[in-house]
Amino acid sequence: MANTPGRMLRLLSLLQHSRYWSGAELCERLEISPRTLRRDIDRLRELGYPVHATPGAHGGYQLEAGTAMPPLLLDGEEAVAVAISLRTAAGGSVAGIEETSVRALAKLEQVLPAHLRRRVSTLQDYTVPITVPGPVADPECLMVIAQACRDRERLRFGYATRDGAGSSRFVEPYRLVHVARKWYLMAWDLRRDDWRTFRVDRLSAPYPTGERFSPRELPAADVASYVAESITSSLARYRALITFHAPLARIAERVRPRDGILTEVDQDTCRLLTAADSLQWLALTVGMFDVEFEVHEPPELIEYIRMLSGRLDRAVSGGGG
């Protein structure tokens, strides 16, 4: 039998890795009696771990949220993942989280074994971040929205458009989506009776109304793709649909999430829905994929490519003016 401190650490690790354990399962895993298990559970409670017990023949134990956060047990891979995530968050797109992330990372690295600390430090030393200035979201605002999504509670907030015009919105919130270092809310706008996507950094004073709503059928199975498409379409003058005669994997290497929505037609063909303010930019972008392609829309892009094709042909045939 393991010594008491070691056994309690194993018990705590099990409780943190699963929402519920029967007493019999824990006794079998730890090779202890039910009486010893109850005694160890009581010791964990004295240390501040809120372990809930369900009595009866089918009873068991689970670790619940308490008023304070007790120490966590992380295995090596989990600790490295958390440390890397904290380093990433320190340069993230949520306002005020940088300092908090650095403090948490300092505490974690202080207790990391040397070999794990070296892994984290190596990644940091040989990684060069690209800092892209841009808007940041208020963490409290994100939490209010996320809780309203979870609780299916209607939400009111102020919203500023790109040109600075303000409005009051009343929505049924569904999902938060993080795209291209910006946060977006996908919601059903009750006043416009349609789905809308809102930039969270343009959103102010969100508050739940207490009114619950029944979930609607989402406009797309892939919410992230839907939001990316709505962002692309709303921000640009021209919306283009192009078919590439190449496997999706080959084209996907060149397409970023904010560039548009890429879907597979078959194993040798894929389709891109994208948008831009410039026909020249759209023509240049699709031409640089270096594969056969077809432009379905808009008509302006089709006509521009015809004109450009004639200009290029004259440039190499000596027919230019």
LOLO-511472 format. One line per 10 residues: number of its first residue (from 0); for each residue x, y, z of C-alpha. Coordinates in nm, 3 decimals, m for minus. Each point is the difference from the previous one (the first is absolute). Layout:
// residues N
NUM = X Y Z | ... .
END
This chain:
// residues 321
0 = 0.000 0.000 0.000 | 0.128 0.346 m0.086 | 0.081 0.240 0.280 | m0.277 0.241 0.098 | 0.128 0.320 m0.174 | 0.075 m0.186 m0.322 | m0.336 m0.176 0.008 | m0.185 0.328 0.054 | 0.179 0.155 m0.296 | m0.109 m0.292 m0.215 .
10 = m0.356 0.037 0.129 | 0.002 0.371 m0.077 | 0.136 m0.064 m0.349 | m0.281 m0.247 m0.070 | m0.266 0.242 0.125 | 0.140 0.278 m0.220 | m0.005 m0.219 m0.310 | m0.363 m0.110 0.019 | m0.325 0.162 0.105 | m0.120 m0.304 0.196 .
20 = 0.146 m0.313 0.158 | m0.183 m0.273 0.186 | 0.146 m0.093 0.338 | 0.068 m0.352 m0.126 | 0.198 0.130 m0.300 | 0.219 0.222 0.218 | 0.064 m0.278 0.248 | 0.102 m0.232 m0.284 | 0.228 0.259 m0.163 | 0.171 0.091 0.328 .
30 = m0.008 m0.352 0.150 | m0.151 0.124 0.325 | m0.307 m0.074 0.211 | m0.318 0.212 m0.002 | 0.086 0.120 0.351 | 0.344 0.123 m0.112 | m0.159 0.169 m0.301 | m0.244 0.190 0.220 | 0.285 0.108 0.227 | 0.205 0.127 m0.296 .
40 = m0.302 0.184 m0.139 | m0.040 0.175 0.335 | 0.368 0.105 m0.006 | m0.043 0.149 m0.349 | m0.298 0.200 0.123 | 0.208 0.132 0.291 | 0.255 0.120 m0.257 | m0.270 0.196 m0.185 | m0.099 m0.243 m0.276 | m0.382 m0.005 m0.031 .
50 = m0.066 m0.373 m0.046 | m0.371 m0.081 m0.021 | m0.116 m0.345 0.110 | m0.317 m0.170 m0.122 | m0.122 m0.261 0.256 | m0.156 m0.335 m0.076 | 0.087 m0.322 m0.177 | 0.070 0.187 m0.323 | 0.160 0.299 0.169 | 0.332 0.151 m0.076 .
60 = 0.218 0.311 0.003 | 0.068 0.300 m0.219 | 0.209 0.315 0.027 | m0.215 0.314 m0.011 | 0.069 0.369 m0.034 | 0.055 0.174 0.332 | 0.035 0.356 0.124 | 0.376 m0.002 m0.053 | 0.219 m0.180 m0.249 | 0.211 m0.273 0.161 .
70 = 0.328 m0.116 m0.155 | m0.029 m0.204 m0.320 | 0.192 m0.313 m0.086 | 0.128 0.003 m0.357 | 0.198 m0.269 m0.176 | 0.304 0.098 m0.204 | m0.175 0.041 m0.334 | m0.283 0.200 0.159 | 0.247 0.233 0.175 | 0.187 0.068 m0.325 .
80 = m0.328 0.064 m0.185 | m0.114 0.248 0.267 | 0.336 0.178 0.000 | m0.002 0.038 m0.380 | m0.360 0.123 0.009 | 0.088 0.260 0.262 | 0.292 0.126 m0.208 | m0.233 0.030 m0.299 | m0.269 0.175 0.205 | 0.252 0.257 0.117 .
90 = m0.005 0.142 m0.351 | m0.363 m0.074 m0.074 | m0.308 0.194 m0.102 | m0.173 0.027 0.338 | 0.054 0.329 0.183 | 0.182 m0.013 0.333 | 0.084 m0.370 m0.017 | 0.369 0.047 m0.077 | 0.114 0.085 0.354 | m0.219 m0.270 0.155 .
100 = 0.139 m0.260 m0.242 | 0.358 0.097 0.082 | m0.066 m0.029 0.375 | m0.161 m0.342 m0.040 | 0.284 m0.116 m0.226 | 0.261 0.111 0.255 | m0.172 m0.206 0.270 | m0.021 m0.305 m0.223 | 0.360 0.016 m0.124 | 0.124 0.031 0.358 .
110 = m0.128 m0.352 0.081 | 0.061 m0.168 m0.337 | 0.261 m0.277 0.004 | 0.321 0.102 m0.174 | m0.057 m0.217 m0.308 | m0.349 0.146 m0.056 | 0.123 0.355 0.061 | 0.264 m0.054 m0.269 | m0.267 m0.111 m0.248 | m0.208 0.311 0.060 .
120 = 0.304 0.231 m0.006 | 0.130 m0.154 m0.322 | m0.326 0.072 m0.176 | 0.003 0.357 0.130 | 0.366 0.063 m0.089 | m0.036 m0.116 m0.359 | m0.342 0.145 m0.076 | m0.032 0.348 m0.148 | m0.351 0.138 0.050 | m0.151 0.237 m0.253 .
130 = m0.180 0.275 0.186 | m0.299 0.122 m0.198 | m0.157 0.312 0.151 | m0.373 m0.012 0.013 | m0.310 0.022 0.216 | m0.027 m0.196 0.322 | m0.308 m0.131 0.174 | m0.093 0.069 0.361 | 0.020 m0.329 0.196 | m0.300 0.091 0.216 .
140 = m0.202 0.067 m0.314 | 0.103 m0.340 m0.141 | m0.108 m0.172 0.322 | m0.342 0.169 0.002 | m0.060 m0.102 m0.361 | 0.125 m0.356 0.051 | m0.226 m0.048 0.303 | m0.300 0.134 m0.194 | 0.078 m0.248 m0.280 | 0.023 m0.281 0.254 .
150 = m0.320 0.095 0.183 | m0.195 0.081 m0.320 | m0.079 0.344 0.135 | m0.085 0.297 m0.219 | 0.254 0.278 0.000 | m0.008 0.379 m0.047 | 0.303 0.211 m0.088 | 0.116 0.310 m0.181 | 0.175 m0.048 m0.333 | 0.213 0.226 m0.220 .
160 = 0.029 m0.068 m0.373 | 0.316 0.052 m0.208 | m0.096 0.360 m0.071 | m0.057 0.069 0.369 | m0.380 0.004 m0.005 | m0.145 m0.126 0.327 | m0.303 m0.219 0.054 | m0.171 m0.208 0.269 | m0.022 m0.373 m0.066 | m0.226 m0.269 0.146 .
170 = 0.115 m0.351 m0.089 | m0.006 m0.369 0.075 | 0.373 m0.084 0.037 | 0.127 m0.334 m0.127 | 0.378 m0.017 m0.043 | 0.323 0.196 0.049 | 0.250 m0.048 m0.284 | 0.365 0.110 m0.008 | 0.113 0.081 m0.355 | 0.316 0.184 m0.111 .
180 = 0.071 0.135 0.352 | m0.350 0.140 0.038 | m0.297 m0.125 0.202 | m0.346 m0.027 m0.156 | m0.345 m0.082 0.134 | m0.239 m0.195 m0.219 | m0.357 0.078 0.107 | m0.360 0.021 m0.117 | m0.091 0.369 m0.019 | m0.356 0.025 0.130 .
190 = m0.068 0.342 m0.154 | 0.133 m0.090 m0.345 | m0.137 m0.355 0.015 | 0.320 m0.147 m0.142 | 0.341 m0.140 0.091 | 0.271 0.260 0.064 | 0.371 0.000 0.084 | 0.131 0.264 0.244 | 0.358 0.108 0.072 | 0.038 m0.030 0.378 .
200 = 0.242 0.295 0.025 | m0.274 0.222 m0.149 | m0.255 m0.126 0.248 | m0.071 0.190 0.324 | m0.182 m0.061 0.329 | m0.141 m0.346 m0.071 | m0.254 m0.116 0.255 | m0.223 m0.307 0.016 | m0.371 0.081 0.014 | m0.106 m0.309 0.194 .
210 = m0.215 m0.111 m0.297 | 0.073 m0.356 m0.108 | m0.031 m0.115 m0.360 | m0.044 m0.330 m0.179 | 0.293 m0.078 m0.229 | m0.050 0.056 m0.372 | 0.147 m0.212 m0.275 | 0.346 0.138 m0.070 | 0.057 0.148 m0.348 | 0.292 m0.239 m0.061 .
220 = 0.146 m0.313 0.155 | 0.345 0.160 0.011 | m0.047 0.316 0.205 | 0.360 0.117 m0.042 | m0.024 m0.021 m0.379 | m0.333 0.180 0.003 | 0.142 0.288 0.204 | 0.312 0.020 m0.217 | m0.219 0.013 m0.311 | m0.227 0.271 0.143 .
230 = 0.305 0.208 0.098 | 0.152 m0.037 m0.348 | m0.326 0.086 m0.175 | m0.085 0.300 0.216 | 0.339 0.170 m0.018 | 0.061 m0.014 m0.373 | m0.150 0.147 m0.316 | 0.033 m0.310 m0.218 | m0.099 m0.354 0.099 | 0.167 m0.267 m0.213 .
240 = m0.063 m0.371 m0.051 | 0.285 m0.194 m0.163 | 0.043 m0.370 m0.077 | 0.359 m0.132 0.004 | 0.087 m0.317 m0.188 | 0.228 m0.124 0.275 | m0.042 m0.197 0.325 | m0.124 0.198 0.298 | 0.317 m0.075 0.199 | 0.216 0.170 m0.262 .
250 = m0.208 0.320 m0.006 | m0.051 0.001 0.377 | 0.374 0.056 0.049 | m0.045 0.349 m0.150 | m0.337 0.100 0.150 | m0.025 0.161 0.343 | m0.329 m0.005 0.197 | m0.059 0.369 m0.070 | 0.058 m0.052 m0.375 | m0.330 m0.181 m0.046 .
260 = m0.173 m0.336 0.017 | 0.158 m0.297 m0.176 | m0.214 m0.309 m0.065 | 0.068 m0.328 m0.176 | m0.193 m0.085 m0.317 | 0.172 m0.334 m0.058 | 0.348 m0.143 0.051 | 0.140 0.203 m0.291 | m0.204 0.320 0.030 | m0.079 0.261 0.265 .
270 = m0.187 0.329 0.018 | 0.092 0.331 0.164 | m0.245 0.265 0.113 | 0.192 0.321 0.059 | m0.038 0.376 m0.021 | 0.202 0.317 m0.049 | m0.039 0.366 m0.083 | 0.228 m0.028 m0.303 | m0.056 m0.201 m0.320 | 0.374 0.025 m0.065 .
280 = 0.075 m0.161 0.334 | m0.249 m0.282 m0.056 | 0.143 m0.074 m0.345 | 0.355 0.004 0.133 | m0.090 m0.224 0.294 | m0.169 m0.277 m0.199 | 0.265 0.015 m0.273 | 0.281 m0.060 0.248 | m0.135 m0.343 0.099 | 0.159 m0.130 m0.323 .
290 = m0.282 m0.246 m0.078 | m0.288 m0.006 m0.247 | m0.303 0.186 0.134 | m0.346 0.128 m0.093 | m0.155 0.325 0.119 | m0.377 m0.023 0.056 | m0.066 0.345 0.147 | m0.003 0.298 0.008 | m0.047 0.103 m0.365 | 0.238 0.292 0.055 .
300 = 0.283 m0.238 0.088 | m0.072 m0.221 m0.302 | 0.012 0.302 m0.229 | 0.315 0.134 0.164 | 0.182 m0.332 m0.045 | m0.101 m0.006 m0.369 | 0.142 0.349 m0.042 | 0.316 m0.094 0.191 | 0.043 m0.317 m0.205 | m0.011 0.202 m0.322 .
310 = 0.250 0.251 0.136 | 0.243 m0.277 0.101 | m0.041 m0.173 m0.338 | 0.083 0.322 m0.183 | 0.299 0.055 0.225 | 0.168 m0.323 m0.116 | m0.122 m0.001 m0.362 | 0.127 0.345 m0.088 | m0.351 0.133 m0.053 | 0.019 0.260 0.273 .
320 = m0.037 0.368 m0.076 .
END
